[in-house]
Amino acid sequence: MAKTTQLRTYTVRDGLLDEWMQRWKADILPLRLESGFTVGGAWVDREHNQFVWLISYEGPETFAERNAMYWDSPARKAINLDPDDYLVSTDERTVEEWY
């Protein structure tokens, strides 16, 4: 299966950016890695209250299938984190590595 990478830009609710970043690093990142994803980096744009990251998957399932498995997993449910509590909007773009 080909590698799929998404560039994700999240606009975070006012006053919650630092809390979101801590929750992402402590809860989401380890679980994504355990679920077979790789993360190419994460950045913060404080001026626009945005959190930007690259997530990839290369394996027997499609990115969408593996992502659904992640969301349905007991481990994901156990972290008790609803992105809607933090995020105003999300933009997810599938991108191809060029350089």
Beta strands, then each sheet from edge to edge (+ up, - down):
strand 1: 4-12
strand 2: 38-45
strand 3: 50-57
strand 4: 87-95
sheet 1: 2+ 3- 1+ 4-
end
